[in-house]
Amino acid sequence: MKMNRFKKLRTLFFFLFYLTVVKSEVVQAELALIPYPQEVKWTKSQFTLNRPLTIVVEDSLKFRHELTLLAQLLASHGFDTRFAQSVTNEPCLELRLGTVEAPINSEEAYELEVTGNNVRIEANRAKGIFYAIQTFRQLITDKGTVPTCKIKDWPAFAWRGYLVDVGRNYQTMRLLKKQLDVMAAYKMNIFHFHFTEDIAWRLASEAFPVLTDATNMLRWPGNYYTEAEFRELIAYANERHITLVPEIDMPGHSGAFERALGVNMQSARGMQYIKRLLTEFCANYDLPYIHIGGDEVKITNPNFLPEMVGFLDSLGKRTIGWEPGGNLPQQTIRQLWMGGPQPVADTAAARYIDSRHLYINHMDPLESVTTLFFRRIGEQVQGNDRLLGGTLCCWPDRAVGKETAVLLQNAVYLALLTFAERSWRGGGTPEWRCNIDNITTAEGHAFAGFEDRLLTHKKKYFRNLPFPYVKQSDLIWQFYGPYENDGNSEARFAPEMAKGYDHQKAAFEAVGGTLILRHWWADILQGLVPNPQEQTTWYARTKVWSDQDQIRAFWIGFNDLSRSYASDSPASNTWDDRGSCLWVNHQLIEPPRWIQAGMKGDLEKPLRDEGYTFREPTRIYLKRGWNEVLVKLPVNRFKGKDWQNPVKWMFTFVPLRKD
């Protein structure tokens, strides 16, 4: 009786939540826009695409790439196009430059108005037209209709970036272009291309062809980009209003340079070589920025970075460098990568790009969506004179067996969509979060609404691509503890006894499929447990409903391995080295039979099945009705056995749903 009542109450709650929150943002599944526009007004009609559709544009040369894109989009839905220079009485789609007022970043602003008879797109620049087309693409239903609406939109941040590290793990042009396509579809505009590393230098040079010799590459030997390919990549990005920002890392991360040329980059000869490379690069490629790195290195020549910045200034290039890093001149834009959530004020001495706690190689897939959705870029709700925006980073230090593993293991696409939402819309919450807020709060409502939109896009646009995300905002957990275990992870306490928690009050409730009790970086990132203590055990409890007796698939994990640490693989017959375990209906769930059980961590040995999204899901028998889940979470010490094995006190338990 209690179970049926609980089910009805929870169903009623989520139904009311849908009516009051989700439906107000998303009229129906087809209108699950990402990023959601700054201003939108829905009306109760629709525009029906006809064959052929007339596109009205006064001067087609102004929107050559945009018109090509629009024609391809309509063709993919089965519609031919024809062009006219003025609006007629027949249904049409009009593109025009005009004046769209926006409080910030007006160059990228647009208006999109859909009536029963036509579609009007207006923007200040061609890039605004391009972004309006991306929104229009998402509005087209499977029936070939477009809901009537009026949208006025602009980005909160001018710099909406994504970093790919091909120095460590090479990616083909095909895969890079696919990521650029996704960036463009979601209005991201900076492609940070990190192609020089200790491991390999991956861009051909006529002056120094030895740089890309296979013998100087420690990984993916012989794989690099020709000058023609690099020009092709730049052009491909430009057509999508994406600026490619190359990173030639100096003087750190320069092992490949030193192996190939036999000199230290900070030496007099090394500086001559790097200047020759920079001269060649600037002559070959028309790019506004060059990222010069400057991090994680001992500066033995204090003149190196200032001289390189001055040299690039003389070549007409703007420079970017990492902070913390070397002694960069004031005119160099700083890209933040360490530290806590300190705001970038509009009175700061330099200009900044925020990448702090935006490294998805350190995040669990479900955690990445939570973290990025709540993230406040530069601790500001929108950009300012000193804060350009942010860059999402993918640093897969660990070798991968195949290039697509980078996208799956680091959950690239779902992270891109979430960061696109935040960097375009702005906002976010103060401080940093790794867990979903209470679902009944405004922030929790907003997350659940975004999650629904995200899952709609997964189904509609990412069916054949790695997109490891499932709904998690409907899982509610009760936590019991703390229990002092005196360092014995096997110590048993009341919750795991038969009906041991029936008369206990939960210490707190939390929501999600991935829940982090204490993060690696607990000094700047609050986990679920207030004032966590070593040598304690917590328990988490939830219930899963099943309409019938069945075997169902689950993602289960306890040991989120960063793709940047040489972490050890779990030992045989364990989920992790903390002693975590779980039961469903009082039946112990066995851990996987690890392929690399107990393997000592090694950056050159790819992960095989250590992450729940890239191994077979755990299959569990569920009875009809409510099924009880109990998770045991002991911890001994918060300090790992070494720096490669940090302790992230967490678990993931979430049922996989059929799309």
N, C-alpha and C positions, 0 to 999 in steps of 0.2 A: 504494500500500500504506500509506504513512504517512498519507494523507488518510483512508482507511477506518478505520485504527486510531485516529486523532484523533477522528473522528466517534463511534466506539463508546465511547471513554473519556469524551467530553463527555456523551454520552447516559446512560452509566452514572452519571456524577457528578450530573446533574440528577435522575435517577430516585431515587438514594439521598437526595439533598437533599429531594425531595418526600416520601419516606417518613418521614424523620427530623424534618423541620421543618414543612413546609407541612401535611401530613396531621395533625400533632399539633394545629395551630391550627384548621384547617378540615377537617372530616370529609369534606365533598364540596363541589362547586361551590355548591350551594344554601345552604350554611352559611357563606358568605363575609361574615361580619358586619362592618359598619363603623358606628361604632367598635367594635372588639372588646371584649367585656365584661372587667371586672376579674377576675372569677372565673366559670368555666364548667366544668361537668362533663357530658360527653356519655354517654348510655346507648344501648343497642342496640335501640331500639324506635321506635315512632312513634304519634302521635295523628292519627286520621283525622277530618277535618272532615265533619260530617254536615249534612243538610238537614232542617229548619232547625237552626241551632246555638243552644243555650240559653246565654244570658249571665246569670250569677248576680251580682246586685249588691244589697246591702241597701238603699241609698239612692241612687237614680238621680240625684237633684239634685246630689250631691257630684261626679259625674263626667259632667255633661251633655255637655260638649264632647268628652270622651274616649269616651263611649258613641257619640256621633254619628260620630266618627272610626272607631271599631271597626266599627260597622255598615256604613259606607261601604267600609271595607277588605274586609270579608267579602263584601259585595255585588259588589265588583269581581272576586272569585274565583267568583262564582256561588252564594253561600250566603245564604239568608235568616236572620234572627235573631229570637229571641223572648226574653223576659226572665222571670226568676224571682228570688225573694228568698232562696232557700236552695238548697243543693246537693242534688241528687237522685241516683239511681243511674244516670241516663242521662249520656252524655258532655256535658260543659259547660265553659264558660270563666268562671272566677270572678275578679271584681275586688274588692279590699277594701283599706281602710286598716288599717295595723297598725304594727308596730315593726320597721324594718329597720335594723340597726346598720351603720354605715359609718365609716371612720376620718376622713373629711372630706366636707363637703357632703352631709350626710345628708338634707337636704330634697329632694334630687333622686335619692336612691338608690331602688332597687327590687329585688325578687326576682321571677324568672319561672321557674316549674317546670312542665314538660310531662311528663305520664305517659301511659300508653296509654289512660287513661280521661278525663282532664281537663287543663285548663290553669289554673294559679293565678298570678295577678298580685297582688302585695302591695307597698305603698309607704307612706311616711310622709305624703306629700302627693299632691295630684292630678297635679302635674308628674311625679312618679315613675311614676305610672300611665301618663301620656302617653309617657314614654320607654320604658317596658316594651312598650307597643303598637308603637313604632317597631322594637324588636328583634323582636317577634313577627311583624311584617310581613315582615321579611327571612327569617324561618324558614319561611314557608309555601312549599312546593314547587309546581311546576307541576301535580303530581298531586293537590294538595289535602291533603297530609299535612304534619305538623310533627314533626321529630325530637325524641325525648325527651331532656330535658336539665334541668339545674338551674343557673340563672344568678343571681349576686348582683353588682350593678353600681352604680357611683357615679362621678361625675366628679372628676377630679384638680384641675380648675380651675372656679371658680364663674362666671367671665366668659369666655364662648366666643363671640367676636364676629366680625362681618363688616361692613366699611364699604363703602357705595356712594356714589359722588360723582355726583349728578345736577345739581350746579351747572354743571359743565362740559359734560356730555353727558346730556341729558334721557332718562329711561326711562319708558315707559308704566306704568300701574298693573298691567296684565297681566304685564309682565315682572318688575316688583318682586315681585308675589305669587308668581310662579314661583320666584324665588330664595328667598323666605321658605318656600315649600313644601320646597325642598331643604334649607335650614337646619334646619327642623323634623324632617325625616326622619332627619337625622344629629345630632340633639341639640344643635345650636347655639342660643344663647339671647339674643344681643344683636345688634340690627340698628342699626348706626351710620349715620344718614341725614344726609349732608352736602348740604344744599340751598341754601346761600348761598355765593356765590363772586364773584370779580371779573367773571366772564363773565355771570352771571345770578343773580337772586334768584327762587326757584321756589316760594314758598308765598304764597298770597293773604293780604292783610292788609286788613281793613276800615278801619283807621286810616290806612294809607298804600297805597292801591290802585295808585299809580304805580310801586311796586316791581316789579310783575309786568307792567308795560306792555311790549309787544313792542319798543318803541323803546329800551328800556334793557337789552335782552338782546343780547349779541354773538354768541350761538350758539343754535340752536333757538328763534328768537324766537317769543314768544307761547305757549310751552309751559311750563306751571306746574301746581301742584296746588291745587285749591280746598280750602276748609276741610272740606267734606264728604268729599272724597277723602282728605284727611289723617286725618280721624277713622276713615274706613273702613280705611286702612292700619294705624293703631294697633290697631284692633279685630281685624283679620286676624292681626296679629302676636301679640296677647294670647291669642287662641284657641289659638295654637300654643306658648304659654309662651315667647314671644320678647318681650323688652323693646325698644321702639324708643327709641333715644337720638338726639335731634335735635342737629345741630350748627349753631348760629348763630355763624358765625365773626366774631370781633371782637378787636382793631380792625383786624387784617389781613384780606386776601382780601375786602375790602369795597368794591371798585370799583363794583359794581352799586348798592349802597346810596348811595354818593356821587354817582353819575350821576343817580339817581332823585331824591334829596332835596337835592342841591346843597350838602352840608356834609361836612366831614371827621368821621368817627365819633368821634375823640378830642377834638373841640371841645366847648364847653359846649352848643351847640345839638344837636350830634350825639349827645351823651350823653342829652339829654332825649328825642330821637327813639328811641334804642335802648331806653331804659327804658320808653317807651310801647309799643314793639313787644313787649318782654318781658312787660309786664303783660297785654297782649292775648293773647299766646301762652299764658301760664300759666292765664289764665281760660278759654281755649278748649279746651285739651288737658290731659288728666290723665296726666302723665308724671313719673317720679321724678327723672330726670337731665336736665340741659341741658349740652351741650358748648359751651364758649365760645371754642374755638380758642386764640388768643393767640400764634400762631407766625408767623414770617417777616414781621415788621413792625418798624419803628423805633418804639419807645414814646416819644412826645413828651409824653404826659400820664401821669406815674407813678401818678396816682390812678385812672386808668381801670379797670384790671382789678380792683384791690381793691374799688373802689366797686361794680362790676358783680357781683362775687361776693357782696358784702354784700347787695346789692339782691335777688339771686336767693335768698339765704338767707332773707331776710324773706318771700319768697313761697313758702317751703317746698320749694325745689328744691336738690338736690345738684349741684355743678358739677364738670366735667371740663375739663382744658386740656392742650394739647400741651407736652411737654418734650423738647428745649429750646424755650423760648417766653418770654413776658413774665413780669412780677413777680406770679406767682399766689400767693394766700394759702395757708397750709399746709393748710387744710381741703379745698382743691380736689384732686381725684384727678388724678394726672399720667398722661398717655398718652405713653409713650416712643416716639420716632420716629427718633432719630439715635444714633450711638455704637456701640460694639462689644459683645461678649457679656459684659457685666458683670452679676453676679447681683444680684437684688433680695432683700435680706436681710429677715428678719422683724423686724429692729430699725430699719429705715429710718424716716425722719422723716415721710414721707407715704405714701399708698397709690398703687399703680401698676398700669397696664395696659400690657402689652408689645406694641408694634407695630414694634420695630426689625427690619429685614431681613424684614419680613412684607408688603412691597409687591409684589404680583404683577404690577403694571404694569412692573416692572423685570426680570421673570424670563421666561426661555424656558419654554414649556409643560412639557417633560420635566424641565427644571431645577427647576421649581416643586415638582413632586412629590418630587424628591430633597431639596431644601432643607427643605421643610415636614415631611417625614417624620422627618428627623434632628434638626429644630429642638428645642431645649430652651427652653420658654417662661420668660422671666425668669431663664434659667439655673438653674431649679429643676425638680425632677422632679414637684412638685405645688405648688399654691398655698399661701400662708401669710397671716398677718394683714396684711401689707403688699402682697402680690402677689395681685391679684384674678384675673388670667389674661391673655389676649391677644386682640387683634383683628386679623384678616386684612384688608388694605386693598387696594382697587382704585381707583387714581387715574389714570384715562385722560385725562391732560392734552391729548393730541392729539385733535382733532375726529375723529369717525367718520361714515361715510356713512349708516349705519343703526344703530339702537340695538343690535341683536343682535351687531354687530361687537365691542362691548365684551366680550361673553361669550366670543366665539371668540378674539379677539386676546390677551385676558388669561387665557384658559383657566380661567374662573371656576369651573366646576362641579368639575373634577378637583382644583383647589386647595382648594375648600370641603371636599370629602370627606377630603383628606389632612390639612387643618388640624383638621377635626372629630375625626379619629382621634387626633391628637396632643394636642389640648386636652382631650379627654375622658379618654384613658388616661394622660396625663402621660408622664414619662420623656423620651426623646430622648438625644442624646449631647452631651458637652461641646464647647464652641466651636461654630462655624458651618461647615456643609459645603455645597458646591454639586455634589459628585460622589458617586456611589455608592461605598461602601466595598468593599474586597475581598470578593467574593461568598462566600468561604469563612469569613469571620468571622461571629460571632453577629449583628452589626449588619447585615451583608450578607444573611444568611439571613432576618432579620426584614423587610428591605426587599423581598426577592423574594416572601415570603409576603404582604405587604401589596399588592404589585403585582398578584398573582393575584386577590386579593379586589377590588381596584379595577377590574380588567378584567372581572370577573364582574358588578360593578354597572354598568359601562358598557353591557354587553350586555343586562342585565336591566331597567334603569331609565332609560337615557339614549340609547336608539336614535335618537330623532328630535331630540336636543338636541346643541349643540356640545360635544364631549368629546374634544379633540385629544390622545389618549394611546394609545400602543401599547407592547407589552412591550419593555423595553430591558435588563433585567438578565441576558439570555443572550448579550449581545454582549461579547466579550472582545477587547481591543486590546493590541498590543505597540507601544511607543513607542521611537523611535530618535532620538538627538540628544544634546546640541545641536550644530548645525553653524553656525559663524560665517559669515554671509553678507555682511558689510560693507555692509549696507544695500541689497543687491540681492536682491529677492524672487524673481527668476527664476534665481538661482544654483542649479545642480543638484549633488546629492550622491549618495552611493552608494545609498541606498534606492530612488531612482527610476531607477537604471540597471538593465539586465537582470540579474536575480538578484543585485542589489547587496547585499541584506541576508541572503543565505543563510548567510554566514559571520560575521555580526555578532550579537552578543548584545543583546537589547532592554534599554534602560535601565530600563524598568519596564513593568508591565502595569496596565490599568485596565478598568473595566466600565461599559457604558452606551451609550445612543443619543445623548445630549448629553454632551460632555466639555469641561470648561473648564480650559484650561492656566493662565490667569491671569485673575482677575476684575477688574472695574472697581475694586472695593474691596479690593485685594490686601493692604492694611494690616490688615484685620480678617477676611478670608475667603481661606483658603488654596486655591489651585488645585492642579492635578496636578503641575506642574513645580516641584520644589524649587529655590529661588534662581533664578528665571527671569531671563534676560538679554536686553537689546535686541539687535537686529541678529543674530538667530539664527533657524534653521529647525529645526523638528521634523517627524518623520513618524510617522504612526499606521497600523498595519496590522491587518486582521482578515480572516476568511473567512466567506462566506455560503453556506449549503447550498441547493441547488435539486434537487428530485426529478425535474425534467425541464427540457428546453430551454424557456425561456419569457421573456416580457417582464414585469418585475415593478415595482411602484411603490415609491418610496422618498421619505422626507422627508430633504432635504439642506439644510443651512444653515450659514453661517459668520458672519453679521453679525446678531446678535440685537438688533433695534432696540427700545429701551424705548419704551413708549407715552407717556412723559413728556418725552422730549427731542425737539427739532426736528432729528433726525438726517437726514443726506443719504441719498437712495436710492442703491443701487449703480450704478456706471457700466456702460455697455453692455459686454457680453462679459467681465464679471468676476463673481465670486461676492461679493467684498468689496474693500476698498481695501488689504488686506494682501498680496494676491497668492496667496491660498489656492486650491488645486485638488485634484482627486482623479481616480483611475483605477480602473476595474473591469476585471480581466483585461487590464491594460496599455492599455486604451482610455480616452482622456481623456473625462471627462463634461462636456459643455458646460453653462454656467450658463443660467438662464432668460432669456428675452427680456423684460426688465423693462418694465412698463407705464410707469413713471415714471423711466426710466433717467437717472441723473445729476442728478435733481431736488434742488435746494437744499432743505434741511429747512425745514419750515414747519408750525407747530402747527395751522394752519387747513386744511392739505391732508391729508386722510385717507390712511392707508397703504392700498395697493391689493393688492400681491402680494409685499411685502418680507419677510414671514414665511412659513416653509415650511408652516405649518398652514392658511394662508388663500390659497394658490395651488395650482395643479394640481401633484400630486406628480411627481417626476422618474421617468421610465420607463427602465429599464435592461434590456438583454438579459442573461440569465443562462444559462449552459450547465448541462447536467446534472452534478451533483456539486458540488465545492467551487469557489467563485468568490473570487478574490483582490481585496481592496479596499486601496488605498493612498491615504492623505490627506497632502497637503503643507501645512505650517502655518508659513509664514514670518512674522516680525514685524520691523518697523523700530524704531518707538518705542512706548513704553507710554502716552505722553501723546497724546491725540487732537489733531486740528488745531484744535479749539475745544471748549468744555465741552459743547456739544450733541452732539459725536461722540466719546464716550469709547471707549477700546479695550478690548474684551472678547475676549480671545484664546481662541477656542473653535471647536467645530464640532459639527454634528449629522448623523449618518448612521444611518438605521434603516429596515429594510424594513417596509412596511405589510402586515399580515396580514388575511386574510378572517375575519370573525367567524363 
